[in-house]
């Protein structure tokens, strides 16, 4: 479904057809976006690589970060949450999973080895140091003040994206 909606966002042929077409997907995304604006912005930023949708998602997520920090710190937390959501693949194996068992492998001297960086999940495992650097604080400050905010921001946005997928799946036959 992500691919179909992503293709629809950049399609130039928006003629109406009896079967589900690009215009139907765009309409469904717009309607679902009313109920889940962060989810819609994230989906468009991810599948269509749309900078404006990224900025929309960043602004909406920044408003959702609940703390007494200055706006710039809230934005830094939201930016790191977006970075983790939009760049989910392991940097070693690039998220390439084997269809037979769903694990990610690297080939070393013609031997297939479970990716050590992600333990075979294909997902990037962000370290506290990477997260602290992304937010612009030291690791100690990250663990004390920002870790909980970042996890809440990621979980909240993931929930919105999941809700959007459910709505789109209900409306479209894809």
Backbone as a chain_set.jsonl record, in Angstrom:
{"seq": "XXXXXXXXXXXXXXXXXXXXXXXXXXXXXXXXXXXXXXXXXXXXXXXXXXXXXXXXXXXXXXXXXXXXXXXXXXXXXXXXXXXXXXXXXXXXXXXXXXXXXXXXXXXXXXXXXXXXXXXXXXXXXXXXXXXXXXXXXXXXXXXXXXXXXXXXXXXXXXXXXXXXXXXXXXXXXX", "coords": {"N": [[0.817, -1.182, 0.0], [1.997, 1.243, 0.748], [3.706, 1.755, -1.401], [1.864, 2.06, -3.506], [0.382, 4.329, -2.699], [2.476, 6.146, -2.531], [3.313, 6.22, -5.235], [1.017, 7.316, -6.3], [1.104, 9.909, -5.27], [2.941, 11.192, -6.829], [2.009, 10.905, -9.349], [0.971, 11.816, -12.648], [-1.21, 11.218, -14.118], [-4.333, 11.508, -13.35], [-6.838, 10.583, -13.971], [-10.2, 9.48, -13.508], [-11.131, 6.154, -12.768], [-12.925, 3.04, -12.976], [-11.873, 1.002, -11.386], [-9.706, 1.097, -8.453], [-7.777, 3.936, -8.539], [-5.075, 6.35, -9.062], [-6.156, 8.851, -8.317], [-8.091, 8.099, -6.467], [-6.516, 7.095, -4.399], [-5.089, 9.379, -3.645], [-7.217, 10.991, -2.779], [-8.185, 9.412, -0.63], [-5.909, 9.515, 1.013], [-5.878, 12.238, 1.605], [-8.322, 12.541, 3.017], [-7.911, 10.769, 5.155], [-5.77, 12.069, 6.236], [-6.885, 14.24, 7.505], [-7.873, 13.23, 9.889], [-5.525, 12.176, 10.9], [-3.069, 14.026, 10.811], [-0.253, 14.068, 11.275], [0.481, 11.444, 10.659], [-0.214, 11.352, 7.915], [1.533, 13.307, 6.88], [4.005, 12.142, 7.521], [3.881, 9.776, 5.999], [3.782, 10.817, 3.374], [6.223, 12.182, 3.357], [7.967, 10.036, 3.607], [7.355, 8.083, 1.512], [7.095, 9.631, -0.801], [9.225, 11.26, -0.661], [8.97, 13.951, 0.065], [9.735, 17.205, 0.752], [8.231, 19.327, 1.839], [6.222, 17.979, 3.211], [7.794, 16.744, 5.116], [8.607, 18.994, 6.579], [6.09, 19.809, 7.51], [5.424, 17.593, 9.139], [7.499, 17.803, 11.002], [6.9, 20.261, 12.264], [4.352, 19.673, 13.384], [5.003, 17.507, 15.053], [6.81, 18.739, 16.772], [5.172, 20.484, 18.187], [3.817, 18.623, 19.655], [5.615, 17.602, 21.495], [5.893, 17.422, 24.847], [7.058, 19.411, 27.23], [8.933, 21.651, 29.355], [10.898, 22.929, 27.934], [12.806, 25.17, 25.811], [11.552, 26.099, 22.523], [13.389, 25.394, 20.505], [14.745, 23.155, 21.543], [12.679, 21.327, 21.753], [12.099, 21.064, 19.061], [14.488, 19.889, 18.212], [14.304, 17.37, 19.417], [12.029, 16.384, 18.086], [13.025, 16.408, 15.468], [15.053, 14.449, 15.623], [13.459, 12.233, 16.198], [12.003, 12.069, 13.813], [14.133, 11.559, 12.068], [14.865, 8.981, 12.89], [12.562, 7.604, 12.223], [12.289, 7.981, 9.456], [14.633, 7.022, 8.417], [15.001, 4.085, 8.73], [16.567, 1.827, 8.228], [19.21, -0.519, 8.735], [22.596, 0.501, 8.739], [24.651, -1.121, 7.95], [23.778, -3.561, 6.636], [21.837, -2.492, 5.11], [19.195, -3.054, 5.506], [18.4, -5.219, 4.026], [16.637, -8.038, 3.903], [16.485, -11.605, 4.147], [14.257, -13.511, 2.29], [13.53, -16.087, 2.982], [13.778, -16.488, 5.781], [13.473, -14.021, 6.966], [15.545, -12.638, 8.185], [18.348, -10.365, 8.327], [21.289, -10.455, 6.458], [24.86, -10.44, 5.961], [27.305, -10.922, 3.423], [30.246, -12.521, 3.777], [33.264, -13.337, 2.563], [32.065, -15.256, 0.811], [30.362, -16.46, 2.613], [27.333, -16.538, 4.297], [26.431, -14.363, 6.796], [24.817, -13.523, 9.811], [23.753, -10.215, 10.227], [25.803, -8.256, 12.206], [25.43, -5.691, 13.186], [22.698, -5.072, 13.405], [21.651, -7.326, 14.487], [20.343, -8.996, 12.735], [17.81, -7.944, 12.266], [17.417, -5.96, 10.378], [16.767, -3.408, 10.916], [17.836, -0.199, 11.956], [19.728, 0.182, 14.86], [19.747, 2.578, 17.049], [22.203, 4.248, 18.902], [22.699, 5.63, 22.214], [24.578, 7.633, 22.081], [24.5, 8.412, 19.356], [21.88, 9.371, 19.258], [21.988, 11.443, 21.171], [23.849, 13.124, 19.931], [22.392, 13.755, 17.625], [20.339, 15.277, 18.732], [21.789, 17.252, 19.889], [23.059, 17.401, 22.355], [24.987, 16.355, 25.271], [25.681, 12.898, 26.149], [24.993, 12.26, 28.795], [23.165, 14.291, 29.519], [21.241, 13.719, 27.605], [20.299, 11.183, 28.448], [19.198, 11.844, 30.94], [17.358, 14.001, 30.503], [16.228, 13.935, 27.889], [15.729, 11.399, 26.772], [13.281, 10.042, 27.439], [11.434, 11.834, 26.327], [12.075, 11.625, 23.597], [11.504, 8.909, 23.025], [8.744, 8.929, 23.559], [7.912, 10.715, 21.546], [8.567, 9.274, 19.207], [6.978, 6.961, 19.558], [4.407, 8.093, 19.609], [4.189, 9.288, 17.045], [4.526, 6.984, 15.503], [2.238, 5.6, 16.196], [0.291, 7.295, 15.079], [0.936, 6.987, 12.375], [0.422, 4.263, 12.035], [-2.364, 4.252, 12.534], [-3.18, 5.755, 10.32], [-2.465, 4.005, 8.228], [-4.247, 1.916, 8.747], [-6.722, 3.177, 8.293], [-6.416, 3.852, 5.556], [-6.119, 1.295, 4.45], [-8.62, 0.243, 4.973], [-10.2, 1.811, 3.286], [-9.16, 1.522, 0.75], [-8.586, -0.928, -1.807], [-6.119, -2.098, -1.968]], "CA": [[0.0, 0.0, 0.0], [2.873, 2.417, 0.761], [4.181, 2.007, -2.759], [0.743, 2.543, -4.313], [0.085, 5.705, -2.299], [3.634, 6.945, -2.945], [3.228, 6.409, -6.674], [-0.108, 8.217, -6.571], [1.442, 11.286, -4.916], [3.75, 11.806, -7.889], [1.407, 10.559, -10.637], [0.397, 12.911, -13.422], [-2.461, 10.727, -14.696], [-5.309, 11.429, -12.27], [-8.17, 10.301, -14.502], [-11.008, 8.568, -12.702], [-11.362, 4.841, -13.349], [-13.833, 2.224, -12.161], [-11.037, 0.367, -10.353], [-8.979, 2.06, -7.628], [-6.712, 4.601, -9.288], [-4.266, 7.336, -8.341], [-6.994, 9.89, -7.719], [-8.732, 7.509, -5.292], [-5.513, 7.007, -3.34], [-4.826, 10.747, -3.19], [-8.401, 11.405, -2.021], [-8.173, 8.675, 0.634], [-4.827, 10.053, 1.826], [-6.325, 13.546, 2.087], [-9.361, 12.348, 4.027], [-7.265, 10.158, 6.32], [-4.876, 13.084, 6.79], [-7.643, 15.118, 8.389], [-7.908, 12.561, 11.194], [-4.162, 11.887, 11.345], [-2.182, 14.871, 10.0], [1.156, 13.664, 11.389], [0.624, 10.21, 9.895], [-0.231, 11.675, 6.485], [2.773, 14.012, 6.549], [5.098, 11.157, 7.575], [3.773, 8.882, 4.85], [4.194, 11.549, 2.166], [7.658, 12.45, 3.456], [8.699, 8.784, 3.427], [7.199, 7.406, 0.226], [7.255, 10.552, -1.926], [10.416, 12.067, -0.399], [8.458, 15.31, -0.076], [10.329, 18.082, 1.76], [7.177, 20.096, 2.512], [5.577, 17.064, 4.158], [8.748, 16.593, 6.218], [8.497, 20.213, 7.4], [4.789, 19.734, 8.197], [5.536, 16.591, 10.202], [8.387, 18.351, 12.024], [6.157, 21.264, 13.018], [3.308, 19.014, 14.169], [5.627, 16.707, 16.105], [7.41, 19.668, 17.74], [4.08, 20.952, 19.055], [3.366, 17.518, 20.485], [6.611, 17.325, 22.541], [5.407, 18.068, 26.068], [8.069, 19.7, 28.239], [9.122, 23.083, 29.583], [12.121, 23.344, 27.264], [12.59, 26.121, 24.709], [11.069, 25.517, 21.267], [14.496, 24.809, 19.734], [15.029, 21.822, 22.067], [11.549, 20.483, 21.351], [12.294, 20.794, 17.632], [15.617, 18.954, 18.086], [13.777, 16.043, 19.759], [11.157, 15.986, 16.975], [13.881, 16.144, 14.3], [15.694, 13.144, 15.818], [12.405, 11.22, 16.052], [11.769, 11.94, 12.364], [15.313, 10.914, 11.484], [14.791, 7.554, 13.18], [11.42, 7.013, 11.521], [12.459, 8.047, 8.007], [15.858, 6.286, 8.07], [14.91, 2.946, 9.641], [17.341, 0.654, 7.84], [20.561, -0.731, 9.248], [23.596, 1.087, 7.836], [25.576, -2.164, 7.49], [23.154, -4.469, 5.662], [20.845, -1.666, 4.401], [17.854, -3.585, 5.732], [18.085, -6.28, 3.07], [16.342, -9.271, 4.629], [16.328, -12.835, 3.378], [12.841, -13.863, 2.251], [13.278, -17.41, 3.557], [13.607, -16.456, 7.238], [13.227, -12.652, 7.424], [16.718, -12.062, 8.829], [19.275, -9.611, 7.483], [22.599, -11.092, 6.429], [25.965, -9.906, 5.175], [28.091, -11.997, 2.823], [31.655, -12.33, 4.077], [34.037, -14.406, 1.937], [31.086, -16.217, 0.3], [29.605, -17.072, 3.716], [26.239, -15.681, 4.738], [26.548, -14.149, 8.235], [23.801, -12.645, 10.387], [24.305, -8.865, 10.368], [26.107, -7.981, 13.614], [25.016, -4.338, 13.581], [21.262, -5.037, 13.741], [21.302, -8.67, 14.944], [19.489, -9.641, 11.743], [16.475, -7.347, 12.157], [17.356, -5.062, 9.238], [16.447, -2.076, 11.439], [18.958, 0.484, 12.595], [19.68, 0.277, 16.314], [20.365, 3.858, 17.377], [22.857, 4.292, 20.207], [22.458, 6.86, 22.963], [25.516, 8.642, 21.574], [23.952, 8.927, 18.092], [20.683, 10.149, 19.578], [22.416, 12.676, 21.836], [24.457, 13.964, 18.901], [21.308, 14.235, 16.779], [19.602, 16.316, 19.454], [22.735, 18.34, 20.144], [23.406, 17.438, 23.779], [25.887, 15.256, 25.625], [24.99, 11.642, 26.44], [24.424, 12.322, 30.141], [21.963, 15.142, 29.439], [20.244, 12.975, 26.831], [19.706, 10.131, 29.287], [18.441, 12.437, 32.041], [16.281, 14.923, 30.116], [15.649, 13.825, 26.552], [15.442, 10.032, 26.334], [11.857, 9.767, 27.559], [10.742, 12.676, 25.336], [12.303, 11.066, 22.268], [10.736, 7.663, 22.909], [7.331, 9.321, 23.462], [7.695, 11.309, 20.225], [8.603, 8.191, 18.22], [5.798, 6.112, 19.757], [3.219, 8.85, 19.232], [4.165, 9.401, 15.584], [4.317, 5.635, 14.967], [0.818, 5.311, 16.388], [-0.44, 8.054, 14.057], [1.197, 6.357, 11.084], [-0.316, 2.995, 12.06], [-3.782, 4.601, 12.368], [-3.364, 6.16, 8.929], [-2.416, 2.785, 7.411], [-5.497, 1.18, 8.951], [-7.773, 3.903, 7.567], [-6.212, 3.699, 4.113], [-6.388, -0.095, 4.102], [-10.075, 0.068, 4.998], [-10.817, 2.524, 2.177], [-8.627, 1.104, -0.55], [-8.551, -2.391, -2.014], [-4.718, -2.494, -2.205]], "C": [[0.869, 1.257, 0.0], [3.328, 2.78, -0.647], [3.074, 2.587, -3.63], [0.406, 3.988, -3.98], [1.236, 6.618, -2.71], [3.631, 7.226, -4.425], [2.123, 7.392, -7.026], [0.248, 9.666, -6.268], [2.28, 11.978, -5.987], [3.18, 11.543, -9.285], [0.861, 11.8, -11.339], [-0.932, 12.508, -14.055], [-3.476, 10.511, -13.573], [-6.723, 11.237, -12.808], [-8.893, 9.317, -13.599], [-11.215, 7.274, -13.463], [-12.32, 4.078, -12.44], [-13.052, 1.515, -11.062], [-10.302, 1.466, -9.576], [-7.807, 2.62, -8.422], [-5.974, 5.603, -8.421], [-5.131, 8.364, -7.632], [-7.713, 9.367, -6.473], [-7.762, 7.445, -4.116], [-5.2, 8.386, -2.763], [-5.989, 11.245, -2.337], [-8.425, 10.717, -0.662], [-7.088, 9.201, 1.564], [-5.221, 11.405, 2.404], [-7.354, 13.423, 3.191], [-8.76, 11.755, 5.295], [-6.351, 11.165, 7.007], [-5.58, 14.075, 7.689], [-7.662, 14.531, 9.794], [-6.51, 12.335, 11.758], [-3.16, 12.712, 10.535], [-0.708, 14.495, 10.097], [1.402, 12.398, 10.577], [0.673, 10.472, 8.401], [1.057, 12.371, 6.067], [3.961, 13.051, 6.549], [5.079, 10.238, 6.365], [4.232, 9.577, 3.575], [5.687, 11.861, 2.187], [8.466, 11.197, 3.146], [8.581, 8.24, 2.01], [7.392, 8.333, -0.967], [8.488, 11.428, -1.78], [10.096, 13.554, -0.542], [8.946, 16.188, 1.078], [9.26, 18.866, 2.521], [6.444, 19.231, 3.537], [6.482, 16.813, 5.357], [8.648, 17.797, 7.157], [7.174, 20.246, 8.162], [4.859, 18.771, 9.37], [6.409, 17.122, 11.337], [7.65, 19.369, 12.886], [5.099, 20.641, 13.916], [3.895, 18.201, 15.327], [6.263, 17.597, 17.178], [6.351, 20.175, 18.71], [3.647, 19.874, 20.034], [4.362, 17.17, 21.6], [6.232, 18.132, 23.781], [6.527, 18.201, 27.091], [8.182, 21.219, 28.374], [10.416, 23.603, 28.957], [11.795, 24.407, 26.22], [12.196, 25.376, 23.424], [12.187, 24.823, 20.507], [14.85, 23.404, 20.227], [13.915, 20.853, 21.699], [11.698, 20.097, 19.882], [13.436, 19.801, 17.417], [15.161, 17.529, 18.401], [12.91, 15.531, 18.611], [11.976, 15.644, 15.73], [14.569, 14.786, 14.418], [14.669, 12.023, 15.681], [12.093, 10.995, 14.571], [12.924, 11.223, 11.68], [15.238, 9.4, 11.688], [13.643, 6.885, 12.442], [11.635, 6.961, 10.01], [13.715, 7.334, 7.519], [15.941, 5.018, 8.922], [15.883, 1.804, 9.368], [18.744, 0.656, 8.428], [21.566, -0.176, 8.238], [24.591, 0.057, 7.322], [24.971, -3.015, 6.375], [22.096, -3.765, 4.81], [19.435, -2.25, 4.485], [17.454, -4.702, 4.795], [17.88, -7.591, 3.818], [16.152, -10.432, 3.668], [14.861, -13.258, 3.44], [12.551, -15.198, 2.929], [13.051, -17.369, 5.07], [13.41, -15.054, 7.802], [14.389, -12.001, 8.142], [17.596, -11.338, 7.822], [20.668, -10.235, 7.6], [23.598, -10.238, 5.667], [26.699, -11.102, 4.586], [29.565, -11.655, 3.032], [32.405, -13.546, 3.554], [33.123, -15.564, 1.534], [30.333, -16.979, 1.391], [28.555, -16.067, 4.18], [26.253, -15.604, 6.267], [25.444, -13.202, 8.69], [24.43, -11.278, 10.645], [24.552, -8.553, 11.847], [25.609, -6.619, 14.094], [23.564, -4.283, 14.04], [20.758, -6.37, 14.289], [20.28, -9.343, 14.024], [18.121, -9.029, 11.567], [16.322, -6.49, 10.896], [17.062, -3.63, 9.647], [17.671, -1.481, 12.12], [18.731, 0.55, 14.101], [20.459, 1.529, 16.71], [20.967, 3.793, 18.778], [22.495, 5.6, 20.916], [23.362, 7.985, 22.464], [24.999, 9.257, 20.269], [22.731, 9.803, 18.353], [21.049, 11.482, 20.236], [23.02, 13.647, 20.838], [23.388, 14.555, 17.985], [20.511, 15.348, 17.427], [20.5, 17.51, 19.753], [23.084, 18.508, 21.614], [24.412, 16.332, 24.065], [25.054, 14.047, 26.07], [24.321, 11.681, 27.81], [23.137, 13.144, 30.146], [20.859, 14.443, 28.66], [19.534, 11.959, 27.713], [18.819, 10.713, 30.391], [17.204, 13.185, 31.548], [15.55, 14.584, 28.826], [15.206, 12.426, 26.139], [13.94, 9.73, 26.347], [11.055, 10.573, 26.527], [10.873, 12.105, 23.93], [11.492, 9.794, 22.057], [9.248, 7.977, 22.776], [7.017, 9.898, 22.087], [7.658, 10.231, 19.14], [7.353, 7.33, 18.339], [4.522, 6.808, 19.313], [3.096, 8.95, 17.714], [3.94, 8.035, 14.933], [2.853, 5.23, 15.087], [-0.038, 6.038, 15.349], [-0.272, 7.418, 12.681], [0.45, 5.032, 10.964], [-1.818, 3.237, 11.858], [-4.085, 4.993, 10.926], [-3.38, 4.946, 8.012], [-3.706, 1.995, 7.538], [-6.629, 1.856, 8.194], [-7.643, 3.706, 6.053], [-6.516, 2.281, 3.659], [-7.884, -0.369, 4.063], [-10.736, 0.675, 3.761], [-10.373, 2.044, 0.812], [-8.539, -0.413, -0.619], [-7.15, -2.925, -2.132], [-4.241, -3.489, -1.191]], "O": [[0.532, 2.237, -0.665], [3.336, 3.949, -1.034], [3.318, 3.508, -4.41], [0.17, 4.791, -4.882], [1.009, 7.732, -3.181], [3.914, 8.348, -4.843], [2.273, 8.204, -7.939], [-0.251, 10.57, -6.938], [2.323, 13.207, -6.048], [3.792, 11.912, -10.287], [0.352, 12.717, -10.694], [-1.698, 13.371, -14.483], [-3.482, 9.465, -12.925], [-7.693, 11.671, -12.186], [-8.279, 8.433, -13.002], [-11.448, 7.293, -14.671], [-12.5, 4.432, -11.275], [-13.519, 1.434, -9.926], [-10.281, 2.623, -9.995], [-6.958, 1.876, -8.912], [-6.206, 5.701, -7.216], [-4.873, 8.71, -6.48], [-7.92, 10.121, -5.521], [-8.141, 7.71, -2.975], [-5.064, 8.546, -1.55], [-5.773, 11.853, -1.289], [-8.662, 11.369, 0.355], [-7.31, 9.323, 2.769], [-4.931, 11.691, 3.565], [-7.269, 14.125, 4.198], [-9.076, 12.204, 6.397], [-6.178, 11.119, 8.225], [-4.949, 14.691, 8.548], [-7.488, 15.252, 10.776], [-6.335, 12.306, 12.976], [-2.474, 12.17, 9.669], [0.018, 14.59, 9.107], [2.414, 12.288, 9.885], [1.495, 9.892, 7.692], [1.615, 12.062, 5.014], [4.827, 13.135, 5.678], [6.12, 9.952, 5.773], [4.982, 9.003, 2.785], [6.345, 11.81, 1.148], [9.516, 11.269, 2.507], [9.595, 7.962, 1.369], [7.806, 7.883, -2.035], [8.779, 12.245, -2.654], [10.833, 14.31, -1.173], [8.611, 15.944, 2.237], [9.379, 19.047, 3.733], [6.087, 19.711, 4.613], [6.003, 16.683, 6.484], [8.609, 17.639, 8.377], [7.133, 20.661, 9.32], [4.406, 19.09, 10.47], [6.092, 16.914, 12.508], [7.764, 19.34, 14.112], [4.958, 21.03, 15.075], [3.359, 18.202, 16.435], [6.255, 17.248, 18.358], [6.601, 20.284, 19.91], [3.163, 20.18, 21.124], [3.984, 16.502, 22.562], [6.249, 19.362, 23.766], [6.902, 17.226, 27.743], [7.592, 21.969, 27.595], [10.965, 24.608, 29.408], [10.647, 24.532, 25.793], [12.473, 24.186, 23.268], [11.962, 23.765, 19.92], [15.218, 22.547, 19.423], [14.174, 19.695, 21.371], [11.456, 18.95, 19.505], [13.354, 18.955, 16.526], [15.58, 16.584, 17.733], [13.037, 14.376, 18.205], [11.652, 14.694, 15.018], [14.662, 14.05, 13.436], [14.972, 10.975, 15.11], [11.938, 9.855, 14.133], [12.71, 10.376, 10.813], [15.514, 8.63, 10.768], [13.745, 5.714, 12.073], [11.214, 6.007, 9.355], [13.846, 7.068, 6.324], [16.846, 4.885, 9.746], [16.013, 0.901, 10.194], [19.371, 1.703, 8.591], [21.408, -0.359, 7.031], [25.306, 0.324, 6.356], [25.566, -3.174, 5.309], [21.526, -4.366, 3.898], [18.588, -1.972, 3.637], [16.289, -5.098, 4.767], [18.839, -8.186, 4.31], [15.717, -10.258, 2.53], [14.288, -13.353, 4.526], [11.436, -15.418, 3.403], [12.229, -18.122, 5.592], [13.199, -14.908, 9.006], [14.234, -10.899, 8.668], [17.594, -11.649, 6.631], [21.153, -10.505, 8.699], [23.222, -9.416, 4.832], [26.715, -12.178, 5.184], [30.063, -10.646, 2.535], [32.207, -14.658, 4.042], [33.384, -16.716, 1.879], [29.737, -18.023, 1.124], [28.857, -14.898, 4.424], [26.109, -16.616, 6.953], [25.168, -12.199, 8.032], [25.518, -11.192, 11.216], [23.62, -8.583, 12.651], [25.391, -6.425, 15.29], [23.231, -3.534, 14.958], [19.561, -6.525, 14.529], [19.462, -10.149, 14.467], [17.326, -9.545, 10.781], [15.208, -6.315, 10.403], [17.102, -2.728, 8.81], [18.439, -2.184, 12.777], [17.653, 0.934, 14.554], [21.69, 1.529, 16.703], [20.32, 3.339, 19.721], [22.042, 6.554, 20.284], [22.957, 9.147, 22.43], [25.05, 10.474, 20.092], [22.574, 10.857, 17.735], [20.486, 12.522, 19.897], [22.745, 14.846, 20.882], [23.468, 15.725, 17.611], [20.055, 16.266, 16.745], [20.027, 18.642, 19.858], [23.37, 19.615, 22.071], [24.664, 15.476, 23.216], [23.859, 14.176, 26.334], [23.205, 11.188, 27.969], [22.133, 12.723, 30.72], [19.682, 14.555, 29.004], [18.305, 11.887, 27.72], [17.794, 10.123, 30.733], [16.12, 13.024, 32.109], [14.373, 14.912, 28.681], [14.381, 12.288, 25.236], [13.399, 9.219, 25.366], [10.113, 10.056, 25.927], [9.911, 12.097, 23.163], [10.862, 9.627, 21.013], [8.559, 7.357, 21.966], [5.965, 9.601, 21.52], [6.807, 10.275, 18.252], [6.732, 7.001, 17.329], [3.65, 6.184, 18.708], [2.02, 8.723, 17.16], [3.241, 7.938, 13.924], [2.298, 4.597, 14.189], [-0.98, 5.463, 14.803], [-1.231, 7.324, 11.914], [-0.094, 4.718, 9.905], [-2.469, 2.515, 11.103], [-5.119, 4.612, 10.376], [-4.217, 4.862, 7.113], [-4.208, 1.461, 6.549], [-7.413, 1.185, 7.525], [-8.623, 3.429, 5.362], [-7.108, 2.083, 2.598], [-8.359, -1.126, 3.217], [-11.711, 0.13, 3.243], [-11.115, 2.146, -0.165], [-8.43, -1.087, 0.405], [-6.984, -4.12, -2.38], [-3.091, -3.924, -1.246]]}, "num_chains": 1, "name": "protein.A"}
